[in-house]
């Protein structure tokens, strides 16, 4: 009887402990893995200065205020491609490193808020020969919805 009780307690403890993605405190689920895949694809698209690859990751409801109250840096889905082309043309040798810190899921809205730190390094030859670096903490919001083939897919709603 005692060994059965110990076994049940041990199994209960294991069930209560969700597996984590190695090196993080993020639960290892199909959704968290899919979101990390989107963020990896975003990092690669920025590094390649590929606006179409970024568009492919964005949700049609995409809107971003650029982190400021200035409307000049606001983006939406319809202006995203042109804005990215203009921005990518001005920079070279782009490297984006991202470290996801937290994921919060809202099942009702099928959305996730991802908090991450990033370091972006790049050159702007028209301004300087020196490499510029920007480091900050940001949040990216993603929404799960059907793709063109009816499968659920995570897409970026804001936070690029």
C-alpha positions in Angstrom: 0.0 0.0 0.0 2.8 2.4 0.9 4.7 1.8 -2.3 1.5 2.4 -4.3 1.0 5.7 -2.5 4.6 6.7 -3.2 4.2 5.8 -6.8 1.0 7.9 -7.1 2.7 10.9 -5.5 5.7 10.5 -7.8 3.5 10.3 -10.9 1.5 13.3 -9.7 4.6 15.3 -9.3 5.8 14.4 -12.8 2.4 15.3 -14.3 2.5 18.6 -12.6 5.9 19.4 -14.0 5.6 20.5 -17.6 8.6 19.9 -19.8 10.5 23.1 -20.6 12.2 24.0 -23.8 15.9 23.5 -23.0 17.6 26.6 -21.7 14.3 28.4 -21.0 11.4 28.5 -18.6 9.0 28.1 -21.5 6.7 25.1 -21.5 7.5 22.8 -24.3 4.3 22.6 -26.3 3.5 22.5 -30.0 2.3 26.1 -29.8 5.5 27.4 -28.1 7.6 25.5 -30.6 5.6 26.9 -33.5 6.0 30.5 -32.1 9.8 30.0 -31.7 9.8 28.8 -35.3 8.1 32.0 -36.4 10.6 34.1 -34.4 13.5 32.2 -35.9 12.1 32.8 -39.4 11.7 36.5 -38.6 15.3 36.7 -37.4 16.5 35.1 -40.6 14.3 37.4 -42.8 15.7 40.5 -41.1 19.3 39.1 -41.4 18.7 38.6 -45.1 16.9 41.9 -45.5 14.0 40.1 -47.1 10.8 42.1 -46.8 8.7 39.4 -48.5 9.8 36.8 -45.9 8.7 39.2 -43.1 5.3 39.8 -44.9 4.8 36.0 -45.1 5.1 35.9 -41.3 2.7 38.8 -40.6 -1.1 38.5 -40.0 -3.3 40.7 -42.2 -4.4 42.5 -39.1 -0.8 43.5 -38.4 -0.3 47.0 -36.8 2.7 48.4 -35.0 3.3 51.8 -33.5 7.1 51.5 -33.6 7.3 51.9 -29.9 6.6 55.6 -30.0 3.7 58.0 -30.1 5.1 59.4 -33.4 2.7 58.3 -36.2 5.6 58.6 -38.8 7.0 55.2 -37.7 3.6 53.4 -37.5 3.2 50.3 -39.7 0.2 48.3 -40.8 0.0 45.3 -43.1 -0.7 47.4 -46.2 2.4 49.6 -45.7 4.7 47.0 -44.2 6.3 45.8 -47.5 7.2 49.3 -48.7 8.4 50.4 -45.3 10.6 47.3 -45.0 12.1 47.7 -48.5 13.0 51.3 -47.7 14.5 50.4 -44.3 16.4 47.4 -45.6 17.9 49.4 -48.5 19.6 51.8 -46.1 21.3 49.1 -44.0 24.0 46.4 -44.6 25.6 43.6 -42.6 22.5 43.0 -40.5 22.6 40.7 -37.6 19.7 40.1 -35.3 20.0 38.0 -32.1 16.8 37.3 -30.1 16.4 35.6 -26.7 12.8 34.7 -25.8 12.1 35.3 -22.1 8.4 34.6 -21.7 5.3 33.5 -23.6 1.8 34.2 -22.4 -1.1 32.6 -24.1 -4.7 33.8 -24.3 -6.8 30.9 -25.5 -9.9 33.0 -25.9 -8.3 35.3 -28.5 -5.9 32.6 -29.8 -3.1 35.0 -29.2 0.3 34.9 -27.6 2.5 37.7 -26.2 6.2 37.0 -26.4 8.7 39.0 -24.4 12.2 38.9 -25.8 15.5 40.7 -25.7 17.3 41.5 -28.9 20.5 42.8 -30.2 20.5 44.3 -33.7 23.8 45.2 -35.4 24.0 46.8 -38.8 25.8 49.3 -40.9 24.3 52.4 -42.5 26.9 53.3 -45.1 25.3 56.7 -45.9 25.8 57.8 -42.3 28.8 56.0 -41.0 31.3 53.2 -41.7 31.0 52.0 -38.1 28.6 49.2 -37.1 25.6 50.5 -35.2 24.0 48.4 -32.4 20.6 48.5 -30.8 19.7 46.4 -27.7 16.3 46.3 -26.0 13.5 44.3 -24.6 10.4 44.0 -26.8 7.1 42.2 -27.0 5.8 40.5 -30.1 2.1 39.6 -30.3 1.1 36.6 -32.5 -2.3 35.2 -33.4 -3.1 31.6 -34.4 -5.4 31.4 -37.3 -6.0 29.4 -40.5 -3.5 29.7 -43.3 -4.6 29.6 -47.0 -5.0 25.8 -46.7 -7.1 25.8 -43.6 -4.3 24.8 -41.2 -3.8 26.7 -37.9 -0.7 28.9 -38.2 0.9 31.5 -35.9 1.4 35.0 -37.5 2.8 38.2 -36.2 0.2 40.9 -35.2 2.7 43.4 -33.8 6.1 43.8 -32.3 8.7 43.8 -35.1 
